Amino acid sequence: MAIHEECGVFGMISSKRENIASYVYYGLYALQHRGQESCGIVVNDDGVFSSYKDLGLVSDVFSKDTMLNLSEGTMAIGHVRYGTTGGTTRNNCQPIEVNHQKGKMALAHNGNLSNALELRDKLELSGAIFHTSSDTETIAYVITRERLMTPSIEEAVSNTMNLLEGAYSLILMSSTKMIAARDPYGFRPLCYGKRKDGNYVVASESCALSVVGAEFIRDILPGEILVFSDNGIESRREHCERQKKRTCIFEYIYFARPDSVIDEISVHEARMKAGALLAESYPVDADIVIGVPDSGLDAALGYAYAAKIPYGIGLIKNKYIGRTFISPEQEDRLDKVRIKLSPVKSVIDGKRVILIDDSIVRGTTSKQIVKLLRDAGAKEIHMRISSPPFLHPCYYGTDIDSEENLIACHYTEKKISEIIGADSLGYLPIEKLGQLIDSENYCSACFDGAYPTKVPTDLRKDRFERKISERF
């Protein structure tokens, strides 16, 4: 728990003018788990853009009156955000909108660029003025610059991809087209589907397609550019297969909803496998297996089946509280843990408990949960983690920014077990990660330090916030 999220993107294109913003609203609602800091929708009505963006959850930002004020149109894109770079301000809300000599553009982005600071420096030296501290604006600037020198927006996107390094799943609109693009490594998921009325839908996860009545067609390939227009769909693949696929393995362990399918792999089944592998690697005599809601539940079920130990609901989540990482301050996070989870005493009291969670970052949240179970009468608590230990920062959209804050960088498993108050602790062995998805085509740099791209030289958490003395 306590991992900072990245973002979710959603877009739809229709052959007729309609209240398309309402579909995007429901799509973003389905992707709310990917970002709870801010959200936004931009509607395209025959080249006229209308938008609304603000801090907060989808249901809070988009009131009935707000939705009525968004015009009808034939295209719309939306975004939910947790800021991995850039502060929590309304300026950093997406989608980002740009007006330029050849028209308009709106852009929504999931991921993080590993060369964002380098690109931004070059743009600023050439006269660009930035209004946000998000690397998404850097992408928007580069696309705009390329668009002024190319005959089409899709050509501009393709040229831009030659310059970008790192993770990016993009949805953008011009006046006449909607475009989806995924980086050549395929770090972050992106897929598309089609409604019975012919509307095409693009989303970060397949769970957001079904909620608007769209049938899943396929995942967008790493490096692929899909162009949606009145002429249908065009697939451009000049960037495909330039790099070995490196989908973020933590999408399957934690980020994605369990009912999603990413690159033809069921997230639910991957988590069940993680639990089974934990049972195989770290068996222990116990009376019950429980999971930490929500991302620990599937792995707990997999552990229970494999170990033939009863599965139980030992922790109840307050469904009106967001994921704990939404609080940027550690003290706030502690407070939320206390009110977010409640133990079921009748399930836990006097029992030897196997507790399954997706990760341990600082150890603070795990310690609080173990204490909850102790107070509820647990006789023993054996903690099992469905991922390997975090040992390295992530530069591709997961907010793991410093080894200094990672408990596994400083203590052994035995010592961490003592710190969090558990009787034993076991992580998923890193050599078994590939078994979750029956493939070796994944990124696990946060666990093993094997970065697919060049590591940024500037390692500040907010890379775009600089002291005045650095500027003048």
Secondary structure in CASP SS format (residue, H / E / C, confidence):
PFRMAT SS
TARGET T0000
AUTHOR 0000-0000-0000
METHOD secondary structure of the structure
MODEL  1
M C 1.00
A C 1.00
I C 1.00
H C 1.00
E C 1.00
E C 1.00
C E 1.00
G E 1.00
V E 1.00
F E 1.00
G E 1.00
M E 1.00
I E 1.00
S E 1.00
S E 1.00
K E 1.00
R E 1.00
E E 1.00
N C 1.00
I H 1.00
A H 1.00
S H 1.00
Y H 1.00
V H 1.00
Y H 1.00
Y H 1.00
G H 1.00
L H 1.00
Y H 1.00
A H 1.00
L C 1.00
Q H 1.00
H H 1.00
R H 1.00
G C 1.00
Q C 1.00
E C 1.00
S E 1.00
C E 1.00
G E 1.00
I E 1.00
V E 1.00
V E 1.00
N E 1.00
D E 1.00
D C 1.00
G C 1.00
V E 1.00
F E 1.00
S E 1.00
S E 1.00
Y E 1.00
K E 1.00
D E 1.00
L E 1.00
G C 1.00
L C 1.00
V H 1.00
S H 1.00
D H 1.00
V H 1.00
F C 1.00
S C 1.00
K H 1.00
D H 1.00
T H 1.00
M H 1.00
L H 1.00
N H 1.00
L C 1.00
S C 1.00
E C 1.00
G E 1.00
T E 1.00
M E 1.00
A E 1.00
I E 1.00
G E 1.00
H E 1.00
V E 1.00
R E 1.00
Y C 1.00
G C 1.00
T C 1.00
T C 1.00
G C 1.00
G C 1.00
T C 1.00
T C 1.00
R H 1.00
N H 1.00
N H 1.00
C C 1.00
Q C 1.00
P C 1.00
I E 1.00
E E 1.00
V E 1.00
N E 1.00
H E 1.00
Q C 1.00
K C 1.00
G E 1.00
K E 1.00
M E 1.00
A E 1.00
L E 1.00
A E 1.00
H E 1.00
N E 1.00
G C 1.00
N C 1.00
L E 1.00
S C 1.00
N C 1.00
A H 1.00
L H 1.00
E H 1.00
L H 1.00
R H 1.00
D H 1.00
K H 1.00
L H 1.00
E H 1.00
L H 1.00
S C 1.00
G C 1.00
A C 1.00
I C 1.00
F C 1.00
H C 1.00
T C 1.00
S C 1.00
S C 1.00
D H 1.00
T H 1.00
E H 1.00
T H 1.00
I H 1.00
A H 1.00
Y H 1.00
V H 1.00
I H 1.00
T H 1.00
R H 1.00
E H 1.00
R H 1.00
L C 1.00
M C 1.00
T C 1.00
P C 1.00
S C 1.00
I H 1.00
E H 1.00
E H 1.00
A H 1.00
V H 1.00
S H 1.00
N H 1.00
T H 1.00
M H 1.00
N C 1.00
L C 1.00
L C 1.00
E C 1.00
G E 1.00
A C 1.00
Y C 1.00
S E 1.00
L E 1.00
I E 1.00
L E 1.00
M E 1.00
S C 1.00
S C 1.00
T C 1.00
K C 1.00
M E 1.00
I E 1.00
A E 1.00
A E 1.00
R E 1.00
D C 1.00
P C 1.00
Y C 1.00
G C 1.00
F C 1.00
R C 1.00
P C 1.00
L C 1.00
C E 1.00
Y E 1.00
G E 1.00
K E 1.00
R E 1.00
K C 1.00
D C 1.00
G C 1.00
N C 1.00
Y E 1.00
V E 1.00
V E 1.00
A E 1.00
S C 1.00
E C 1.00
S C 1.00
C H 1.00
A H 1.00
L H 1.00
S H 1.00
V C 1.00
V C 1.00
G C 1.00
A E 1.00
E E 1.00
F E 1.00
I E 1.00
R E 1.00
D E 1.00
I C 1.00
L C 1.00
P C 1.00
G C 1.00
E C 1.00
I E 1.00
L E 1.00
V E 1.00
F E 1.00
S E 1.00
D C 1.00
N C 1.00
G E 1.00
I E 1.00
E E 1.00
S E 1.00
R E 1.00
R C 1.00
E C 1.00
H C 1.00
C C 1.00
E C 1.00
R C 1.00
Q C 1.00
K C 1.00
K C 1.00
R C 1.00
T E 1.00
C E 1.00
I C 1.00
F H 1.00
E H 1.00
Y H 1.00
I H 1.00
Y H 1.00
F H 1.00
A C 1.00
R C 1.00
P C 1.00
D C 1.00
S C 1.00
V E 1.00
I E 1.00
D C 1.00
E C 1.00
I E 1.00
S E 1.00
V H 1.00
H H 1.00
E H 1.00
A H 1.00
R H 1.00
M H 1.00
K H 1.00
A H 1.00
G H 1.00
A H 1.00
L H 1.00
L H 1.00
A H 1.00
E H 1.00
S H 1.00
Y C 1.00
P C 1.00
V C 1.00
D C 1.00
A C 1.00
D C 1.00
I E 1.00
V E 1.00
I E 1.00
G E 1.00
V C 1.00
P C 1.00
D C 1.00
S C 1.00
G C 1.00
L H 1.00
D H 1.00
A H 1.00
A H 1.00
L H 1.00
G H 1.00
Y H 1.00
A H 1.00
Y H 1.00
A H 1.00
A H 1.00
K C 1.00
I C 1.00
P C 1.00
Y E 1.00
G C 1.00
I C 1.00
G C 1.00
L E 1.00
I E 1.00
K E 1.00
N C 1.00
K C 1.00
Y C 1.00
I C 1.00
G C 1.00
R C 1.00
T H 1.00
F H 1.00
I H 1.00
S C 1.00
P C 1.00
E C 1.00
Q H 1.00
E H 1.00
D H 1.00
R H 1.00
L H 1.00
D H 1.00
K H 1.00
V H 1.00
R H 1.00
I H 1.00
K H 1.00
L E 1.00
S E 1.00
P E 1.00
V C 1.00
K H 1.00
S H 1.00
V H 1.00
I H 1.00
D C 1.00
G C 1.00
K C 1.00
R E 1.00
V E 1.00
I E 1.00
L E 1.00
I E 1.00
D E 1.00
D C 1.00
S C 1.00
I C 1.00
V C 1.00
R C 1.00
G C 1.00
T H 1.00
T H 1.00
S H 1.00
K H 1.00
Q H 1.00
I H 1.00
V H 1.00
K H 1.00
L H 1.00
L H 1.00
R H 1.00
D H 1.00
A C 1.00
G C 1.00
A C 1.00
K C 1.00
E E 1.00
I E 1.00
H E 1.00
M E 1.00
R E 1.00
I E 1.00
S C 1.00
S C 1.00
P C 1.00
P C 1.00
F C 1.00
L C 1.00
H C 1.00
P C 1.00
C C 1.00
Y C 1.00
Y C 1.00
G C 1.00
T C 1.00
D C 1.00
I C 1.00
D C 1.00
S C 1.00
E H 1.00
E H 1.00
N H 1.00
L C 1.00
I H 1.00
A H 1.00
C H 1.00
H C 1.00
Y C 1.00
T C 1.00
E H 1.00
K H 1.00
K H 1.00
I H 1.00
S H 1.00
E H 1.00
I H 1.00
I H 1.00
G C 1.00
A C 1.00
D C 1.00
S E 1.00
L E 1.00
G E 1.00
Y E 1.00
L C 1.00
P C 1.00
I H 1.00
E H 1.00
K H 1.00
L H 1.00
G H 1.00
Q H 1.00
L H 1.00
I C 1.00
D C 1.00
S C 1.00
E C 1.00
N C 1.00
Y E 1.00
C E 1.00
S C 1.00
A H 1.00
C H 1.00
F H 1.00
D H 1.00
G C 1.00
A C 1.00
Y C 1.00
P C 1.00
T C 1.00
K C 1.00
V C 1.00
P C 1.00
T C 1.00
D C 1.00
L C 1.00
R C 1.00
K C 1.00
D C 1.00
R C 1.00
F C 1.00
E C 1.00
R C 1.00
K C 1.00
I H 1.00
S H 1.00
E H 1.00
R H 1.00
F C 1.00
END
